């Protein structure tokens, strides 16, 4: 019988890799909490119409990539392909706008898209995302951008670049859309098949094409920055000025439109030169019309999402795997000693120490070998003699120094024990 494997496009995140994930999540949580962003957790699946209305039926995400199914109540449900729509649905449903001011929210978790699996991108993938709801001020745009750059720089990532664009408001986009279609139509037969399909449905996405011939054609296409109205231009100028004031380097990229229909005004991506073709680690933008489009009040907003898999790829290239190393490795042999050792291990854990308890019941020699391999700072040893005397042998692994200590004494001065661990770290 064939063994059951993980589904194509999904993967197990094994313990040896999880340290990177926890490090990223801790850094993001700390930085976002310092800026008073609160975590929100929304369901993994939603009504399909949420994404059709929110993301846009003309997008590749809705048209080709969503995991959609009928449940037993004959309702069409979809595994979330991105995080913003669910947060917005929750914002409307729970009337979070009633609290007044802006809502600063962030999330983390899995998303689902039926795409070709590749390095750093699976069909089940994970994101950390930010949503700032309730402000059309350019400072909100810049706050969102700099928080993303702060997270990435705190992770010690190098060779990062920020690309910036404005896609204007609805009127600006319509004028630009008409100009772009007029420019591209004579080249229709030379465009790749996806771009030909997008020409009338979603022409701005043609600018994102990876086809070399299409890219060549688009080089001389009109720029959306030439079609910004006065208000849109003023907003974009202020965003750029604030980034300049903060010393944040960026490049203007008029071809940057992002893949979702709800974006307005500021759009941005952060890329890493260390990732090759799939270089984007963070992308986002402003979406002033999405909340009203989904039935809420007029609420200008901005957000972004960071791809966790790509971040982990980068960190694994730049940093060694974080290893969980015990403070103490506890070795015991004999029924009475094993029972006492178990109690001692639990008390040390409750006091805040990292303790690995050998559960093998094997001979002392084999347990000592495992203690060596664990990287523990100290080894605690209990045998029959120690069990009878309520003592424990404390062996410092770096110096091989070994002393007998009463179990009660070991736990009596925890500060001293912590100091000893610090002194004996290799």
WOWOMO-V606298 format. One record per helix or strand. SS is the DSSP state (helix for helix, strand for strand). FROM is the first residue (numbers start at 1). TO is the last residue. If there is no record, write none. Layout:
# WOWOMO-V606298
ss	from	to
SS	FROM	TO
SS	FROM	TO
This chain:
# WOWOMO-V606298
ss	from	to
helix	15	34
strand	38	39
strand	45	47
helix	48	54
helix	60	65
strand	67	70
strand	76	79
helix	84	93
helix	96	99
strand	103	112
strand	118	118
strand	121	121
strand	124	133
helix	138	154
strand	160	166
helix	170	185
helix	188	190
helix	193	201
helix	203	208
helix	212	218
helix	224	227
helix	230	245
strand	251	252
strand	264	272
strand	280	286
helix	290	293
strand	301	307
helix	308	318
strand	328	332
helix	335	350
strand	355	357
helix	364	374
strand	378	382
helix	384	389
strand	391	396
strand	402	406
helix	407	410
helix	414	424
